[in-house]
Amino acid sequence: MAPGVTAPKKRATTAQQTWNAGLRGMPQPGRSVETPGACTTPKCGTKADTLDESDPALSGWTRAGVYGSREPDRVWCSGLCAAYGIALAELRLTVTARRKAEAARKKAAADA
């Protein structure tokens, strides 16, 4: 057995019984979740400036962008897709924007 890993007890403790019906060991893999990068909804992830925002078909969609990113604002069909898009936009922050954000965080920490 690997160092730092303890062998499972033969019987579940009362706490284990209360918490998870006494299950022990490695958890079972969860359900498969489709990644937002593979979203098949038409227009999901389209540049926001290319769409007519008064279009009723976009009602309930999310427009998201990150200041200082090379990535333009985009529209997303769901919150999950929007979170994926925001994460990508954050990864594409310009060097100048990263430096400004870091300086602002340091200033805020010093003022606190």
N, C-alpha and C positions, 0 to 999 in steps of 0.2 A: 504494500500500500504506500502511496506517496506520502512524503513527510508533511505533517500538518493536517492530514486527513484522518479523521477518526472512523473506526468501524461502526456501522449502524448497530444500535441496540436491537436485541431480538424482539422486544415488545415496545410498543409505543407508550410514551409517558402520558400522564393525564393531560398535560399541557398540549402535547401533540394531538391527542384525541379531540380536545376542544378546538384547537386551531384548524386542523386539516384532516380530521377523521383518521388520524394516525398514520397518514401516508409518510413514507420515508424514502430516502434515496434521491436519485436524479429526477427532476421533473420531466414530464412528457412534453414533447414539442407542441407549441401552440398551433392554432389554426394558421393557415397561410394567408397573408394579407398582401393584396396587390399593391405594388409601390406606385406612388403618384406619378412617377416618371413614365409609367405605362398607361396613364389615363386615356381612355378612348373617347371622352366627351368632346364633340367638335368645339373649337375655339378656346378650349381650356389651355391657358398658358400663352394666349395671344397678347402681343404688345397692346397696351391699353389705348395708346394714341391712334391705333388703326381701327378701333371699333366705335360705333355710335352708342354712347352710354345711355341715351334715351330709349334704346331698343328694349322693349318689354321682355324679350327672351333672356336678357342679362339680369333680370330682377333676381335678387338673392345671391348673385355672384360676388366675389371679393376682388377688389382692386388692391394690389399690394406692391410696394417697392421699398427700397432701402436707400436712404440718402447717402450719397457718396459712392454708390455702386456703379459699375460699368453696365450693369444689367438694367434695362428700362422697366418702368412700371408695367405690370401685366395683370390680366384678369384671370381668375381661377374659379372653377365650378364649385369647389367645396373648400371647407377650412383645411382639410388634410392636404389638398393640392396647394393651397395658399401657403401653408407651413413649409412644404417642400420647396416652393418657389422662393420664399423669403430666405430660407437657408442657403439656397444657391446664390441669391443676390448678395447675402452677407459674405459668402466665400469670394465674391468678385468685387469686394471693396477695393477702391484705389489705395495706393500706398499713402497718399496724402490724407485721405479720409481715415485710414487706420491710425495714423499718427495723431490726428486731431481727436479722435475718439479716446485713444489712450491718455492723451494729455488731459482731456475733460474728466476721465475717471480718476486720474491721480489728483486733480485739483479738488474734485468732490470729496475724495477720501481725506485730503489734507484739511478741508474746511469742516469736516464732520467731527 
